[in-house]
Amino acid sequence: MTIGGCRAAPGGRYNWGMRRLVALCVHAWLVVVLTLSLAPTALADDRDPRCAGWELDGPPPGIDIANACPPGISEVTTEDVNVGSEPLFPYIVALIVVAMFLSAFGFVAMRLLARPVPPPKARLMTFWACVACGATNSPDRAACFSCHASRGDPAPPHPA
């Protein structure tokens, strides 16, 4: 694979700054989404502000005060909540089960479908010495880098 004419791809620090910027933007986006989704729940009043008036004067027609104005938080205990009749409980359990299944499926798929990492190549670097000038050359060169004599040329006769 070539990138910009290079034989090998750059190391792990290639485009490092942009990767950090993208990661920072993703984290900022998650914080904003979680803040906007959890703010109404965290900032909501425990009771409707009209409940105090309804308890004194009576609720308007068609409003069940037991549902519209539950008792204060300190008065509700876990025994008061029937988990079997809670309408969201099955959905929450199903959501957790599906999330666990998809996570396991994702991990297995990543392991099975990932490109295999080739084993490192054992390179026998046997440098050769030029017979003409004695310079040491790498094994992939067909001619000497110094005198440009071919690898198989005999040494030229030296004057005595």
C-alpha positions in Angstrom: 0.0 0.0 0.0 1.4 3.4 -0.8 0.5 6.7 0.7 1.6 9.7 -1.3 4.2 7.6 -3.2 5.8 6.2 0.0 6.5 2.4 0.0 5.2 1.8 3.5 2.5 3.5 5.5 3.7 5.9 8.2 3.9 4.8 11.7 1.3 5.0 14.5 1.8 8.8 15.0 0.4 9.5 11.5 -2.4 12.0 11.7 -2.3 11.9 15.5 -3.5 15.4 16.0 -6.6 14.9 13.9 -7.4 11.7 15.7 -7.2 13.4 19.1 -9.4 16.3 17.8 -12.1 13.8 16.5 -12.0 11.9 19.8 -12.4 15.2 21.7 -15.4 16.2 19.5 -17.0 12.8 20.0 -16.7 13.0 23.8 -18.0 16.6 23.8 -21.0 15.5 21.7 -21.7 12.6 24.2 -21.6 15.0 27.1 -24.0 17.4 25.4 -26.4 14.6 24.5 -26.3 13.1 28.0 -26.8 16.5 29.6 -29.8 17.4 27.4 -31.4 14.0 27.9 -30.8 13.8 31.7 -31.5 17.5 32.6 -35.3 17.2 32.6 -35.2 14.3 34.9 -32.7 15.8 37.3 -34.3 19.2 37.4 -37.9 18.1 37.5 -40.0 18.9 40.6 -41.1 16.0 42.7 -44.7 17.0 42.6 -46.9 19.2 40.4 -47.0 22.7 42.0 -50.9 22.6 41.7 -51.1 19.6 44.1 -51.1 21.7 47.3 -54.1 23.6 46.0 -55.9 20.5 44.9 -55.4 18.8 48.3 -57.1 21.8 50.0 -59.9 22.6 47.5 -60.2 19.3 45.8 -59.0 18.3 42.3 -60.7 19.4 39.1 -63.2 17.0 37.6 -61.6 14.1 35.7 -58.2 14.2 37.6 -57.3 11.3 39.9 -55.3 13.1 42.6 -53.6 9.8 43.7 -51.9 9.5 40.2 -51.3 13.2 39.6 -50.0 14.0 43.0 -48.0 11.1 44.5 -46.7 11.4 48.1 -43.3 13.0 48.7 -40.1 11.1 48.1 -39.6 10.4 51.7 -42.9 8.6 52.0 -42.3 6.2 49.1 -40.5 3.0 49.8 -39.3 0.1 47.6 -42.0 -2.1 49.0 -44.6 0.3 47.5 -43.5 -0.4 44.0 -44.7 -3.6 42.4 -42.0 -4.6 39.9 -44.3 -7.2 38.3 -46.8 -4.5 37.3 -44.2 -1.9 36.3 -44.8 -1.3 32.5 -41.2 -0.4 31.7 -39.5 -3.3 33.5 -39.7 -5.8 30.6 -38.4 -3.3 28.2 -35.4 -2.4 30.3 -34.6 -6.1 30.8 -35.0 -6.7 27.0 -32.7 -3.7 26.3 -30.0 -5.0 28.6 -30.2 -8.5 27.1 -30.0 -7.1 23.5 -27.1 -4.9 24.4 -25.2 -7.8 25.9 -25.9 -10.0 22.8 -24.8 -7.3 20.4 -21.6 -6.6 22.4 -20.7 -10.3 22.3 -21.6 -10.5 18.6 -19.4 -7.5 17.9 -16.4 -8.9 19.7 -16.7 -12.3 18.0 -17.2 -10.6 14.6 -14.1 -8.4 15.2 -12.0 -11.4 16.0 -13.2 -13.5 13.1 -13.4 -10.9 10.4 -10.3 -8.9 11.2 -7.5 -9.0 8.7 -4.9 -11.5 9.8 -1.7 -10.0 11.0 1.2 -11.5 9.0 4.1 -12.9 11.0 7.2 -10.8 10.8 9.4 -11.7 7.9 12.8 -13.2 8.8 15.2 -11.2 6.7 18.7 -12.5 6.1 20.6 -9.4 5.5 23.8 -10.7 3.9 25.6 -7.6 2.7 28.1 -8.1 -0.1 31.4 -6.5 -0.6 32.2 -5.0 -4.0 35.2 -6.7 -5.6 36.2 -3.5 -7.4 36.3 -1.0 -4.6 35.6 -3.0 -1.4 32.5 -1.0 -0.5 29.8 -2.9 1.5 26.4 -3.0 -0.4 22.9 -4.1 0.7 21.7 -7.4 -0.7 19.0 -5.9 -2.9 21.5 -3.9 -5.0 22.6 -5.3 -8.3 25.5 -2.8 -8.6 27.8 -1.1 -6.2 26.6 2.2 -4.8 30.1 3.6 -4.9 31.7 2.5 -8.2 28.6 1.2 -10.0 30.3 -2.1 -10.8 27.9 -4.9 -11.2 27.7 -7.5 -8.5 29.2 -10.2 -10.7 32.0 -8.2 -12.4 35.5 -9.3 -11.7 37.9 -7.0 -9.9 39.7 -4.7 -12.3 43.5 -5.2 -12.3 45.3 -2.7 -10.1 48.6 -1.2 -11.3 51.6 -2.6 -9.4 
